């Protein structure tokens, strides 16, 4: 299970875009890759009339996947943190259930989307 999810704010900790922060657009758990908004931008050449591309073709700038180990989740204090899990009891419909929540290892605070 990946500790980084779609919509998380992450910071790049290795590579040419080290230090940049952005939101996670997609997570590919099979290949352990994420696409982060505004990070790892590459030029892509497309032919005219290709499905999913612009009608006229040309050179587009898109985000490329980056390995999930090269990003760190940003905690509430706007610094990168390691992620852990904690089980908490939640009451729903008069029943108590245990659910897992993500916590930041440095401060122990809960990390929300």
Gaussian input, Z-matrix of N, CA and C with variables (Angstrom, degrees):
# hf/3-21g

backbone

0 1
 N
 C     1     B1
 C     2     B2     1     A1
 N     3     B3     2     A2     1     D1
 C     4     B4     3     A3     2     D2
 C     5     B5     4     A4     3     D3
 N     6     B6     5     A5     4     D4
 C     7     B7     6     A6     5     D5
 C     8     B8     7     A7     6     D6
 N     9     B9     8     A8     7     D7
 C    10    B10     9     A9     8     D8
 C    11    B11    10    A10     9     D9
 N    12    B12    11    A11    10    D10
 C    13    B13    12    A12    11    D11
 C    14    B14    13    A13    12    D12
 N    15    B15    14    A14    13    D13
 C    16    B16    15    A15    14    D14
 C    17    B17    16    A16    15    D15
 N    18    B18    17    A17    16    D16
 C    19    B19    18    A18    17    D17
 C    20    B20    19    A19    18    D18
 N    21    B21    20    A20    19    D19
 C    22    B22    21    A21    20    D20
 C    23    B23    22    A22    21    D21
 N    24    B24    23    A23    22    D22
 C    25    B25    24    A24    23    D23
 C    26    B26    25    A25    24    D24
 N    27    B27    26    A26    25    D25
 C    28    B28    27    A27    26    D26
 C    29    B29    28    A28    27    D27
 N    30    B30    29    A29    28    D28
 C    31    B31    30    A30    29    D29
 C    32    B32    31    A31    30    D30
 N    33    B33    32    A32    31    D31
 C    34    B34    33    A33    32    D32
 C    35    B35    34    A34    33    D33
 N    36    B36    35    A35    34    D34
 C    37    B37    36    A36    35    D35
 C    38    B38    37    A37    36    D36
 N    39    B39    38    A38    37    D37
 C    40    B40    39    A39    38    D38
 C    41    B41    40    A40    39    D39
 N    42    B42    41    A41    40    D40
 C    43    B43    42    A42    41    D41
 C    44    B44    43    A43    42    D42
 N    45    B45    44    A44    43    D43
 C    46    B46    45    A45    44    D44
 C    47    B47    46    A46    45    D45
 N    48    B48    47    A47    46    D46
 C    49    B49    48    A48    47    D47
 C    50    B50    49    A49    48    D48
 N    51    B51    50    A50    49    D49
 C    52    B52    51    A51    50    D50
 C    53    B53    52    A52    51    D51
 N    54    B54    53    A53    52    D52
 C    55    B55    54    A54    53    D53
 C    56    B56    55    A55    54    D54
 N    57    B57    56    A56    55    D55
 C    58    B58    57    A57    56    D56
 C    59    B59    58    A58    57    D57
 N    60    B60    59    A59    58    D58
 C    61    B61    60    A60    59    D59
 C    62    B62    61    A61    60    D60
 N    63    B63    62    A62    61    D61
 C    64    B64    63    A63    62    D62
 C    65    B65    64    A64    63    D63
 N    66    B66    65    A65    64    D64
 C    67    B67    66    A66    65    D65
 C    68    B68    67    A67    66    D66
 N    69    B69    68    A68    67    D67
 C    70    B70    69    A69    68    D68
 C    71    B71    70    A70    69    D69
 N    72    B72    71    A71    70    D70
 C    73    B73    72    A72    71    D71
 C    74    B74    73    A73    72    D72
 N    75    B75    74    A74    73    D73
 C    76    B76    75    A75    74    D74
 C    77    B77    76    A76    75    D75
 N    78    B78    77    A77    76    D76
 C    79    B79    78    A78    77    D77
 C    80    B80    79    A79    78    D78
 N    81    B81    80    A80    79    D79
 C    82    B82    81    A81    80    D80
 C    83    B83    82    A82    81    D81
 N    84    B84    83    A83    82    D82
 C    85    B85    84    A84    83    D83
 C    86    B86    85    A85    84    D84
 N    87    B87    86    A86    85    D85
 C    88    B88    87    A87    86    D86
 C    89    B89    88    A88    87    D87
 N    90    B90    89    A89    88    D88
 C    91    B91    90    A90    89    D89
 C    92    B92    91    A91    90    D90
 N    93    B93    92    A92    91    D91
 C    94    B94    93    A93    92    D92
 C    95    B95    94    A94    93    D93
 N    96    B96    95    A95    94    D94
 C    97    B97    96    A96    95    D95
 C    98    B98    97    A97    96    D96
 N    99    B99    98    A98    97    D97
 C   100   B100    99    A99    98    D98
 C   101   B101   100   A100    99    D99
 N   102   B102   101   A101   100   D100
 C   103   B103   102   A102   101   D101
 C   104   B104   103   A103   102   D102
 N   105   B105   104   A104   103   D103
 C   106   B106   105   A105   104   D104
 C   107   B107   106   A106   105   D105
 N   108   B108   107   A107   106   D106
 C   109   B109   108   A108   107   D107
 C   110   B110   109   A109   108   D108
 N   111   B111   110   A110   109   D109
 C   112   B112   111   A111   110   D110
 C   113   B113   112   A112   111   D111
 N   114   B114   113   A113   112   D112
 C   115   B115   114   A114   113   D113
 C   116   B116   115   A115   114   D114
 N   117   B117   116   A116   115   D115
 C   118   B118   117   A117   116   D116
 C   119   B119   118   A118   117   D117
 N   120   B120   119   A119   118   D118
 C   121   B121   120   A120   119   D119
 C   122   B122   121   A121   120   D120
 N   123   B123   122   A122   121   D121
 C   124   B124   123   A123   122   D122
 C   125   B125   124   A124   123   D123
 N   126   B126   125   A125   124   D124
 C   127   B127   126   A126   125   D125
 C   128   B128   127   A127   126   D126
 N   129   B129   128   A128   127   D127
 C   130   B130   129   A129   128   D128
 C   131   B131   130   A130   129   D129
 N   132   B132   131   A131   130   D130
 C   133   B133   132   A132   131   D131
 C   134   B134   133   A133   132   D132
 N   135   B135   134   A134   133   D133
 C   136   B136   135   A135   134   D134
 C   137   B137   136   A136   135   D135
 N   138   B138   137   A137   136   D136
 C   139   B139   138   A138   137   D137
 C   140   B140   139   A139   138   D138
 N   141   B141   140   A140   139   D139
 C   142   B142   141   A141   140   D140
 C   143   B143   142   A142   141   D141
 N   144   B144   143   A143   142   D142
 C   145   B145   144   A144   143   D143
 C   146   B146   145   A145   144   D144
 N   147   B147   146   A146   145   D145
 C   148   B148   147   A147   146   D146
 C   149   B149   148   A148   147   D147
 N   150   B150   149   A149   148   D148
 C   151   B151   150   A150   149   D149
 C   152   B152   151   A151   150   D150
 N   153   B153   152   A152   151   D151
 C   154   B154   153   A153   152   D152
 C   155   B155   154   A154   153   D153
 N   156   B156   155   A155   154   D154
 C   157   B157   156   A156   155   D155
 C   158   B158   157   A157   156   D156
 N   159   B159   158   A158   157   D157
 C   160   B160   159   A159   158   D158
 C   161   B161   160   A160   159   D159
 N   162   B162   161   A161   160   D160
 C   163   B163   162   A162   161   D161
 C   164   B164   163   A163   162   D162
 N   165   B165   164   A164   163   D163
 C   166   B166   165   A165   164   D164
 C   167   B167   166   A166   165   D165
 N   168   B168   167   A167   166   D166
 C   169   B169   168   A168   167   D167
 C   170   B170   169   A169   168   D168
 N   171   B171   170   A170   169   D169
 C   172   B172   171   A171   170   D170
 C   173   B173   172   A172   171   D171
 N   174   B174   173   A173   172   D172
 C   175   B175   174   A174   173   D173
 C   176   B176   175   A175   174   D174
 N   177   B177   176   A176   175   D175
 C   178   B178   177   A177   176   D176
 C   179   B179   178   A178   177   D177
 N   180   B180   179   A179   178   D178
 C   181   B181   180   A180   179   D179
 C   182   B182   181   A181   180   D180
 N   183   B183   182   A182   181   D181
 C   184   B184   183   A183   182   D182
 C   185   B185   184   A184   183   D183
 N   186   B186   185   A185   184   D184
 C   187   B187   186   A186   185   D185
 C   188   B188   187   A187   186   D186
 N   189   B189   188   A188   187   D187
 C   190   B190   189   A189   188   D188
 C   191   B191   190   A190   189   D189
 N   192   B192   191   A191   190   D190
 C   193   B193   192   A192   191   D191
 C   194   B194   193   A193   192   D192
 N   195   B195   194   A194   193   D193
 C   196   B196   195   A195   194   D194
 C   197   B197   196   A196   195   D195
 N   198   B198   197   A197   196   D196
 C   199   B199   198   A198   197   D197
 C   200   B200   199   A199   198   D198
 N   201   B201   200   A200   199   D199
 C   202   B202   201   A201   200   D200
 C   203   B203   202   A202   201   D201
 N   204   B204   203   A203   202   D202
 C   205   B205   204   A204   203   D203
 C   206   B206   205   A205   204   D204
 N   207   B207   206   A206   205   D205
 C   208   B208   207   A207   206   D206
 C   209   B209   208   A208   207   D207
 N   210   B210   209   A209   208   D208
 C   211   B211   210   A210   209   D209
 C   212   B212   211   A211   210   D210
 N   213   B213   212   A212   211   D211
 C   214   B214   213   A213   212   D212
 C   215   B215   214   A214   213   D213
 N   216   B216   215   A215   214   D214
 C   217   B217   216   A216   215   D215
 C   218   B218   217   A217   216   D216
 N   219   B219   218   A218   217   D217
 C   220   B220   219   A219   218   D218
 C   221   B221   220   A220   219   D219
 N   222   B222   221   A221   220   D220
 C   223   B223   222   A222   221   D221
 C   224   B224   223   A223   222   D222
 N   225   B225   224   A224   223   D223
 C   226   B226   225   A225   224   D224
 C   227   B227   226   A226   225   D225
 N   228   B228   227   A227   226   D226
 C   229   B229   228   A228   227   D227
 C   230   B230   229   A229   228   D228
 N   231   B231   230   A230   229   D229
 C   232   B232   231   A231   230   D230
 C   233   B233   232   A232   231   D231
 N   234   B234   233   A233   232   D232
 C   235   B235   234   A234   233   D233
 C   236   B236   235   A235   234   D234
 N   237   B237   236   A236   235   D235
 C   238   B238   237   A237   236   D236
 C   239   B239   238   A238   237   D237
 N   240   B240   239   A239   238   D238
 C   241   B241   240   A240   239   D239
 C   242   B242   241   A241   240   D240
 N   243   B243   242   A242   241   D241
 C   244   B244   243   A243   242   D242
 C   245   B245   244   A244   243   D243
 N   246   B246   245   A245   244   D244
 C   247   B247   246   A246   245   D245
 C   248   B248   247   A247   246   D246
 N   249   B249   248   A248   247   D247
 C   250   B250   249   A249   248   D248
 C   251   B251   250   A250   249   D249
 N   252   B252   251   A251   250   D250
 C   253   B253   252   A252   251   D251
 C   254   B254   253   A253   252   D252
 N   255   B255   254   A254   253   D253
 C   256   B256   255   A255   254   D254
 C   257   B257   256   A256   255   D255
 N   258   B258   257   A257   256   D256
 C   259   B259   258   A258   257   D257
 C   260   B260   259   A259   258   D258
 N   261   B261   260   A260   259   D259
 C   262   B262   261   A261   260   D260
 C   263   B263   262   A262   261   D261
 N   264   B264   263   A263   262   D262
 C   265   B265   264   A264   263   D263
 C   266   B266   265   A265   264   D264
 N   267   B267   266   A266   265   D265
 C   268   B268   267   A267   266   D266
 C   269   B269   268   A268   267   D267
 N   270   B270   269   A269   268   D268
 C   271   B271   270   A270   269   D269
 C   272   B272   271   A271   270   D270
 N   273   B273   272   A272   271   D271
 C   274   B274   273   A273   272   D272
 C   275   B275   274   A274   273   D273
 N   276   B276   275   A275   274   D274
 C   277   B277   276   A276   275   D275
 C   278   B278   277   A277   276   D276
 N   279   B279   278   A278   277   D277
 C   280   B280   279   A279   278   D278
 C   281   B281   280   A280   279   D279
 N   282   B282   281   A281   280   D280
 C   283   B283   282   A282   281   D281
 C   284   B284   283   A283   282   D282
 N   285   B285   284   A284   283   D283
 C   286   B286   285   A285   284   D284
 C   287   B287   286   A286   285   D285
 N   288   B288   287   A287   286   D286
 C   289   B289   288   A288   287   D287
 C   290   B290   289   A289   288   D288
 N   291   B291   290   A290   289   D289
 C   292   B292   291   A291   290   D290
 C   293   B293   292   A292   291   D291
 N   294   B294   293   A293   292   D292
 C   295   B295   294   A294   293   D293
 C   296   B296   295   A295   294   D294
 N   297   B297   296   A296   295   D295
 C   298   B298   297   A297   296   D296
 C   299   B299   298   A298   297   D297
 N   300   B300   299   A299   298   D298
 C   301   B301   300   A300   299   D299
 C   302   B302   301   A301   300   D300
 N   303   B303   302   A302   301   D301
 C   304   B304   303   A303   302   D302
 C   305   B305   304   A304   303   D303
 N   306   B306   305   A305   304   D304
 C   307   B307   306   A306   305   D305
 C   308   B308   307   A307   306   D306
 N   309   B309   308   A308   307   D307
 C   310   B310   309   A309   308   D308
 C   311   B311   310   A310   309   D309
 N   312   B312   311   A311   310   D310
 C   313   B313   312   A312   311   D311
 C   314   B314   313   A313   312   D312
 N   315   B315   314   A314   313   D313
 C   316   B316   315   A315   314   D314
 C   317   B317   316   A316   315   D315
 N   318   B318   317   A317   316   D316
 C   319   B319   318   A318   317   D317
 C   320   B320   319   A319   318   D318
 N   321   B321   320   A320   319   D319
 C   322   B322   321   A321   320   D320
 C   323   B323   322   A322   321   D321
 N   324   B324   323   A323   322   D322
 C   325   B325   324   A324   323   D323
 C   326   B326   325   A325   324   D324
 N   327   B327   326   A326   325   D325
 C   328   B328   327   A327   326   D326
 C   329   B329   328   A328   327   D327
 N   330   B330   329   A329   328   D328
 C   331   B331   330   A330   329   D329
 C   332   B332   331   A331   330   D330
 N   333   B333   332   A332   331   D331
 C   334   B334   333   A333   332   D332
 C   335   B335   334   A334   333   D333
 N   336   B336   335   A335   334   D334
 C   337   B337   336   A336   335   D335
 C   338   B338   337   A337   336   D336

   B1=1.4456
   B2=1.5255
   B3=1.3179
   B4=1.4548
   B5=1.5274
   B6=1.3167
   B7=1.4569
   B8=1.5202
   B9=1.3327
   B10=1.4566
   B11=1.5225
   B12=1.3401
   B13=1.4531
   B14=1.5191
   B15=1.3167
   B16=1.4567
   B17=1.5343
   B18=1.3343
   B19=1.4595
   B20=1.5175
   B21=1.3357
   B22=1.4670
   B23=1.5236
   B24=1.3194
   B25=1.4602
   B26=1.5213
   B27=1.3469
   B28=1.4618
   B29=1.5221
   B30=1.3369
   B31=1.4591
   B32=1.5149
   B33=1.3347
   B34=1.4580
   B35=1.5289
   B36=1.3424
   B37=1.4623
   B38=1.5207
   B39=1.3441
   B40=1.4636
   B41=1.5154
   B42=1.3277
   B43=1.4517
   B44=1.5131
   B45=1.3280
   B46=1.4623
   B47=1.5208
   B48=1.3248
   B49=1.4625
   B50=1.5234
   B51=1.3189
   B52=1.4583
   B53=1.5295
   B54=1.3371
   B55=1.4537
   B56=1.5130
   B57=1.3360
   B58=1.4631
   B59=1.5250
   B60=1.3367
   B61=1.4551
   B62=1.5172
   B63=1.3262
   B64=1.4541
   B65=1.5155
   B66=1.3221
   B67=1.4574
   B68=1.5265
   B69=1.3238
   B70=1.4618
   B71=1.5262
   B72=1.3367
   B73=1.4645
   B74=1.5251
   B75=1.3377
   B76=1.4634
   B77=1.5178
   B78=1.3349
   B79=1.4610
   B80=1.5205
   B81=1.3394
   B82=1.4572
   B83=1.5291
   B84=1.3293
   B85=1.4650
   B86=1.5192
   B87=1.3303
   B88=1.4638
   B89=1.5189
   B90=1.3396
   B91=1.4654
   B92=1.5250
   B93=1.3438
   B94=1.4702
   B95=1.5239
   B96=1.3206
   B97=1.4578
   B98=1.5207
   B99=1.3300
   B100=1.4596
   B101=1.5237
   B102=1.3235
   B103=1.4541
   B104=1.5238
   B105=1.3406
   B106=1.4564
   B107=1.5209
   B108=1.3164
   B109=1.4613
   B110=1.5273
   B111=1.3361
   B112=1.4584
   B113=1.5125
   B114=1.3219
   B115=1.4674
   B116=1.5225
   B117=1.3358
   B118=1.4619
   B119=1.5277
   B120=1.3219
   B121=1.4648
   B122=1.5278
   B123=1.3292
   B124=1.4571
   B125=1.5251
   B126=1.3293
   B127=1.4616
   B128=1.5252
   B129=1.3217
   B130=1.4549
   B131=1.5244
   B132=1.3278
   B133=1.4648
   B134=1.5272
   B135=1.3323
   B136=1.4569
   B137=1.5156
   B138=1.3210
   B139=1.4561
   B140=1.5213
   B141=1.3156
   B142=1.4555
   B143=1.5207
   B144=1.3225
   B145=1.4545
   B146=1.5180
   B147=1.3246
   B148=1.4613
   B149=1.5288
   B150=1.3349
   B151=1.4693
   B152=1.5324
   B153=1.3195
   B154=1.4625
   B155=1.5133
   B156=1.3111
   B157=1.4644
   B158=1.5282
   B159=1.3207
   B160=1.4675
   B161=1.5229
   B162=1.3290
   B163=1.4675
   B164=1.5261
   B165=1.3392
   B166=1.4636
   B167=1.5254
   B168=1.3259
   B169=1.4554
   B170=1.5055
   B171=1.3314
   B172=1.4522
   B173=1.5122
   B174=1.3292
   B175=1.4575
   B176=1.5250
   B177=1.3346
   B178=1.4572
   B179=1.5216
   B180=1.3132
   B181=1.4611
   B182=1.5199
   B183=1.3389
   B184=1.4663
   B185=1.5209
   B186=1.3319
   B187=1.4599
   B188=1.5245
   B189=1.3214
   B190=1.4573
   B191=1.5361
   B192=1.3357
   B193=1.4686
   B194=1.5215
   B195=1.3290
   B196=1.4545
   B197=1.5251
   B198=1.3191
   B199=1.4611
   B200=1.5193
   B201=1.3237
   B202=1.4610
   B203=1.5327
   B204=1.3390
   B205=1.4673
   B206=1.5189
   B207=1.3293
   B208=1.4596
   B209=1.5208
   B210=1.3291
   B211=1.4580
   B212=1.5179
   B213=1.3358
   B214=1.4650
   B215=1.5200
   B216=1.3095
   B217=1.4469
   B218=1.5210
   B219=1.3323
   B220=1.4650
   B221=1.5155
   B222=1.3311
   B223=1.4534
   B224=1.5185
   B225=1.3219
   B226=1.4653
   B227=1.5290
   B228=1.3349
   B229=1.4669
   B230=1.5201
   B231=1.3579
   B232=1.4718
   B233=1.5235
   B234=1.3356
   B235=1.4585
   B236=1.5245
   B237=1.3499
   B238=1.4670
   B239=1.5285
   B240=1.3316
   B241=1.4621
   B242=1.5189
   B243=1.3289
   B244=1.4544
   B245=1.5222
   B246=1.3283
   B247=1.4510
   B248=1.5188
   B249=1.3213
   B250=1.4540
   B251=1.5167
   B252=1.3160
   B253=1.4552
   B254=1.5139
   B255=1.3346
   B256=1.4545
   B257=1.5233
   B258=1.3240
   B259=1.4534
   B260=1.5219
   B261=1.3216
   B262=1.4572
   B263=1.5214
   B264=1.3211
   B265=1.4569
   B266=1.5195
   B267=1.3289
   B268=1.4558
   B269=1.5161
   B270=1.3451
   B271=1.4526
   B272=1.5242
   B273=1.3360
   B274=1.4614
   B275=1.5174
   B276=1.2995
   B277=1.4677
   B278=1.5277
   B279=1.3123
   B280=1.4559
   B281=1.5122
   B282=1.3329
   B283=1.4660
   B284=1.5151
   B285=1.3063
   B286=1.4653
   B287=1.5177
   B288=1.3311
   B289=1.4587
   B290=1.5172
   B291=1.3141
   B292=1.4563
   B293=1.5196
   B294=1.3304
   B295=1.4570
   B296=1.5208
   B297=1.3321
   B298=1.4649
   B299=1.5165
   B300=1.3198
   B301=1.4609
   B302=1.5184
   B303=1.3472
   B304=1.4615
   B305=1.5230
   B306=1.3335
   B307=1.4572
   B308=1.5191
   B309=1.3238
   B310=1.4504
   B311=1.5175
   B312=1.3137
   B313=1.4603
   B314=1.5279
   B315=1.3291
   B316=1.4593
   B317=1.5242
   B318=1.3437
   B319=1.4534
   B320=1.5024
   B321=1.3241
   B322=1.4480
   B323=1.5148
   B324=1.3386
   B325=1.4593
   B326=1.5215
   B327=1.3259
   B328=1.4573
   B329=1.5198
   B330=1.3405
   B331=1.4598
   B332=1.5093
   B333=1.3207
   B334=1.4651
   B335=1.5244
   B336=1.3068
   B337=1.4700
   B338=1.5006
   A1=108.73
   A2=115.94
   A3=120.65
   A4=109.65
   A5=116.11
   A6=120.90
   A7=111.72
   A8=116.64
   A9=122.62
   A10=107.30
   A11=116.92
   A12=121.01
   A13=110.65
   A14=115.80
   A15=121.62
   A16=108.98
   A17=115.62
   A18=120.47
   A19=114.35
   A20=118.17
   A21=121.72
   A22=110.68
   A23=115.89
   A24=121.71
   A25=106.77
   A26=116.63
   A27=121.06
   A28=109.64
   A29=114.49
   A30=121.71
   A31=108.00
   A32=116.37
   A33=121.32
   A34=107.62
   A35=116.94
   A36=120.75
   A37=112.48
   A38=117.63
   A39=120.54
   A40=108.98
   A41=116.31
   A42=120.97
   A43=111.94
   A44=114.85
   A45=119.46
   A46=113.46
   A47=118.66
   A48=122.24
   A49=112.15
   A50=117.11
   A51=122.34
   A52=110.80
   A53=115.52
   A54=121.28
   A55=114.59
   A56=118.31
   A57=120.75
   A58=110.48
   A59=115.52
   A60=121.31
   A61=109.28
   A62=116.05
   A63=121.16
   A64=110.96
   A65=115.65
   A66=121.97
   A67=110.22
   A68=116.34
   A69=121.99
   A70=108.26
   A71=116.01
   A72=121.54
   A73=111.15
   A74=117.10
   A75=121.40
   A76=109.71
   A77=115.50
   A78=122.41
   A79=107.61
   A80=116.91
   A81=122.79
   A82=107.12
   A83=116.55
   A84=120.42
   A85=112.44
   A86=118.09
   A87=120.64
   A88=111.07
   A89=117.17
   A90=121.78
   A91=113.01
   A92=118.06
   A93=123.89
   A94=111.50
   A95=116.40
   A96=121.70
   A97=110.08
   A98=115.15
   A99=121.71
   A100=108.79
   A101=115.95
   A102=121.31
   A103=106.37
   A104=115.54
   A105=122.00
   A106=108.57
   A107=115.39
   A108=121.93
   A109=110.89
   A110=116.20
   A111=121.54
   A112=115.10
   A113=118.57
   A114=122.62
   A115=108.93
   A116=116.69
   A117=123.53
   A118=110.59
   A119=115.81
   A120=121.17
   A121=109.25
   A122=116.38
   A123=122.35
   A124=108.77
   A125=115.53
   A126=121.71
   A127=108.41
   A128=116.08
   A129=121.07
   A130=108.23
   A131=116.32
   A132=121.73
   A133=108.69
   A134=117.09
   A135=121.37
   A136=110.10
   A137=115.21
   A138=121.10
   A139=109.02
   A140=115.97
   A141=120.91
   A142=109.47
   A143=116.33
   A144=120.93
   A145=114.69
   A146=119.42
   A147=120.92
   A148=109.52
   A149=118.28
   A150=119.21
   A151=110.51
   A152=115.88
   A153=120.74
   A154=113.61
   A155=118.31
   A156=121.91
   A157=108.80
   A158=114.70
   A159=117.68
   A160=109.50
   A161=116.67
   A162=121.14
   A163=112.10
   A164=116.86
   A165=118.97
   A166=113.24
   A167=117.89
   A168=120.39
   A169=111.49
   A170=117.09
   A171=121.56
   A172=111.75
   A173=116.38
   A174=122.14
   A175=108.76
   A176=116.12
   A177=122.41
   A178=109.21
   A179=116.13
   A180=121.23
   A181=107.73
   A182=116.48
   A183=122.06
   A184=109.66
   A185=116.31
   A186=121.59
   A187=109.53
   A188=115.98
   A189=121.68
   A190=108.88
   A191=117.18
   A192=119.55
   A193=111.69
   A194=115.82
   A195=123.06
   A196=106.78
   A197=117.20
   A198=120.18
   A199=110.28
   A200=115.53
   A201=120.89
   A202=112.06
   A203=117.12
   A204=119.60
   A205=111.98
   A206=117.69
   A207=121.37
   A208=113.09
   A209=117.35
   A210=120.94
   A211=109.62
   A212=115.27
   A213=121.34
   A214=108.11
   A215=115.84
   A216=121.44
   A217=109.81
   A218=117.16
   A219=121.80
   A220=107.74
   A221=115.44
   A222=121.31
   A223=112.58
   A224=117.29
   A225=121.35
   A226=113.84
   A227=117.56
   A228=120.52
   A229=112.26
   A230=117.07
   A231=124.57
   A232=113.45
   A233=117.25
   A234=122.49
   A235=108.17
   A236=117.18
   A237=119.04
   A238=111.67
   A239=115.52
   A240=121.22
   A241=109.61
   A242=115.44
   A243=120.40
   A244=107.55
   A245=115.83
   A246=121.10
   A247=110.13
   A248=115.27
   A249=121.88
   A250=108.17
   A251=116.27
   A252=121.47
   A253=109.62
   A254=115.06
   A255=121.55
   A256=107.12
   A257=116.36
   A258=120.22
   A259=109.14
   A260=115.85
   A261=121.34
   A262=108.25
   A263=115.20
   A264=119.94
   A265=109.05
   A266=114.77
   A267=121.68
   A268=107.83
   A269=116.14
   A270=119.22
   A271=109.72
   A272=114.85
   A273=121.64
   A274=108.69
   A275=115.92
   A276=122.12
   A277=111.88
   A278=117.51
   A279=121.61
   A280=114.78
   A281=117.85
   A282=121.46
   A283=108.64
   A284=115.64
   A285=119.50
   A286=108.42
   A287=114.81
   A288=121.29
   A289=108.78
   A290=115.72
   A291=120.89
   A292=108.92
   A293=115.85
   A294=120.74
   A295=108.24
   A296=114.99
   A297=120.39
   A298=109.10
   A299=116.35
   A300=121.55
   A301=108.21
   A302=115.55
   A303=120.51
   A304=108.99
   A305=115.49
   A306=120.52
   A307=108.80
   A308=115.78
   A309=121.17
   A310=109.09
   A311=118.20
   A312=121.87
   A313=112.81
   A314=117.37
   A315=119.20
   A316=111.37
   A317=116.82
   A318=120.07
   A319=114.53
   A320=117.35
   A321=120.91
   A322=113.48
   A323=117.39
   A324=119.98
   A325=110.77
   A326=115.48
   A327=121.03
   A328=110.26
   A329=116.44
   A330=122.08
   A331=108.15
   A332=116.03
   A333=122.58
   A334=109.17
   A335=116.57
   A336=121.34
   A337=110.42
   D1=130.83
   D2=-179.14
   D3=-78.82
   D4=140.82
   D5=178.65
   D6=-86.72
   D7=-9.15
   D8=176.46
   D9=-104.60
   D10=132.88
   D11=-178.18
   D12=-123.32
   D13=164.30
   D14=178.26
   D15=-60.71
   D16=133.13
   D17=179.18
   D18=95.20
   D19=-9.99
   D20=179.10
   D21=-70.32
   D22=149.63
   D23=171.40
   D24=-90.28
   D25=122.26
   D26=-177.78
   D27=-127.27
   D28=161.22
   D29=175.65
   D30=-122.29
   D31=137.25
   D32=178.65
   D33=-77.49
   D34=127.28
   D35=-176.99
   D36=-109.22
   D37=-4.14
   D38=177.90
   D39=-154.06
   D40=149.91
   D41=177.58
   D42=108.23
   D43=-173.72
   D44=-174.37
   D45=-70.35
   D46=-21.80
   D47=179.51
   D48=-103.60
   D49=28.20
   D50=-177.42
   D51=-56.59
   D52=132.20
   D53=178.67
   D54=98.74
   D55=-17.47
   D56=-179.53
   D57=-77.46
   D58=146.58
   D59=176.84
   D60=-115.94
   D61=150.08
   D62=178.32
   D63=-169.91
   D64=169.40
   D65=179.05
   D66=-87.75
   D67=144.30
   D68=178.65
   D69=-78.03
   D70=124.37
   D71=179.34
   D72=-89.03
   D73=-45.71
   D74=178.43
   D75=-143.14
   D76=155.05
   D77=175.97
   D78=-126.96
   D79=126.80
   D80=176.93
   D81=-110.35
   D82=96.15
   D83=-175.99
   D84=-71.35
   D85=-26.01
   D86=179.61
   D87=-66.96
   D88=-37.75
   D89=-178.79
   D90=-104.03
   D91=0.97
   D92=-177.81
   D93=55.64
   D94=49.26
   D95=-179.15
   D96=-129.30
   D97=151.33
   D98=175.01
   D99=-131.03
   D100=152.96
   D101=172.30
   D102=-111.80
   D103=121.58
   D104=-176.44
   D105=-110.32
   D106=136.03
   D107=-177.89
   D108=-63.89
   D109=122.75
   D110=176.62
   D111=81.00
   D112=7.19
   D113=-177.39
   D114=-120.13
   D115=144.14
   D116=177.53
   D117=59.03
   D118=50.22
   D119=-179.70
   D120=-77.11
   D121=131.46
   D122=-179.82
   D123=-130.67
   D124=156.68
   D125=176.77
   D126=-88.63
   D127=134.82
   D128=-178.96
   D129=-127.27
   D130=127.75
   D131=-179.56
   D132=-91.57
   D133=127.61
   D134=179.96
   D135=-125.07
   D136=145.25
   D137=176.10
   D138=-82.60
   D139=155.97
   D140=176.72
   D141=-67.83
   D142=137.38
   D143=176.73
   D144=85.53
   D145=5.17
   D146=177.20
   D147=-72.29
   D148=137.15
   D149=178.66
   D150=-66.56
   D151=139.43
   D152=179.45
   D153=83.70
   D154=-4.76
   D155=179.70
   D156=-113.55
   D157=178.07
   D158=177.48
   D159=-67.71
   D160=152.46
   D161=-175.86
   D162=-67.00
   D163=-31.14
   D164=-175.75
   D165=-90.69
   D166=-11.88
   D167=-178.27
   D168=76.73
   D169=-171.86
   D170=178.95
   D171=121.24
   D172=-155.40
   D173=-177.42
   D174=-107.50
   D175=123.40
   D176=179.06
   D177=-114.30
   D178=150.94
   D179=174.06
   D180=-105.33
   D181=120.37
   D182=-177.46
   D183=-130.83
   D184=163.78
   D185=175.58
   D186=-84.34
   D187=134.23
   D188=177.63
   D189=-100.80
   D190=156.47
   D191=178.64
   D192=-66.34
   D193=149.56
   D194=177.03
   D195=-129.52
   D196=146.44
   D197=-177.46
   D198=-65.11
   D199=142.48
   D200=-173.67
   D201=-66.37
   D202=-22.26
   D203=178.87
   D204=-76.17
   D205=-12.14
   D206=-179.43
   D207=-94.18
   D208=6.60
   D209=175.09
   D210=-126.03
   D211=151.83
   D212=177.75
   D213=-129.58
   D214=141.93
   D215=178.75
   D216=-67.13
   D217=140.43
   D218=179.13
   D219=-94.22
   D220=126.78
   D221=-179.45
   D222=-82.83
   D223=-176.90
   D224=-179.48
   D225=-62.46
   D226=-22.79
   D227=179.22
   D228=-90.48
   D229=13.94
   D230=177.27
   D231=63.58
   D232=25.62
   D233=174.85
   D234=-120.55
   D235=151.50
   D236=179.87
   D237=-68.04
   D238=139.30
   D239=179.68
   D240=-132.61
   D241=155.63
   D242=170.39
   D243=-82.45
   D244=154.77
   D245=-173.32
   D246=-109.38
   D247=136.74
   D248=172.94
   D249=-131.53
   D250=178.15
   D251=179.55
   D252=-126.36
   D253=149.84
   D254=177.26
   D255=-140.00
   D256=140.29
   D257=177.61
   D258=-91.39
   D259=128.91
   D260=177.52
   D261=-125.25
   D262=152.99
   D263=178.36
   D264=-94.15
   D265=128.75
   D266=-178.95
   D267=-121.04
   D268=137.45
   D269=179.69
   D270=-101.84
   D271=122.15
   D272=177.20
   D273=-133.61
   D274=131.67
   D275=177.09
   D276=53.99
   D277=36.91
   D278=178.64
   D279=78.16
   D280=6.59
   D281=178.92
   D282=-118.45
   D283=146.27
   D284=175.31
   D285=-100.73
   D286=132.25
   D287=178.90
   D288=-130.34
   D289=152.57
   D290=175.84
   D291=-94.80
   D292=131.69
   D293=175.24
   D294=-129.84
   D295=155.25
   D296=179.08
   D297=-96.22
   D298=132.88
   D299=176.13
   D300=-121.92
   D301=148.91
   D302=177.93
   D303=-81.66
   D304=137.33
   D305=176.81
   D306=-127.95
   D307=152.74
   D308=173.87
   D309=-82.39
   D310=131.37
   D311=-175.81
   D312=-69.01
   D313=-27.96
   D314=-176.41
   D315=-72.96
   D316=-48.87
   D317=-175.83
   D318=-104.88
   D319=-18.24
   D320=-178.65
   D321=81.60
   D322=6.85
   D323=-178.90
   D324=-82.86
   D325=154.08
   D326=179.87
   D327=-73.52
   D328=140.38
   D329=-179.63
   D330=-105.05
   D331=122.97
   D332=-179.75
   D333=-104.07
   D334=160.71
   D335=175.24
   D336=-73.27

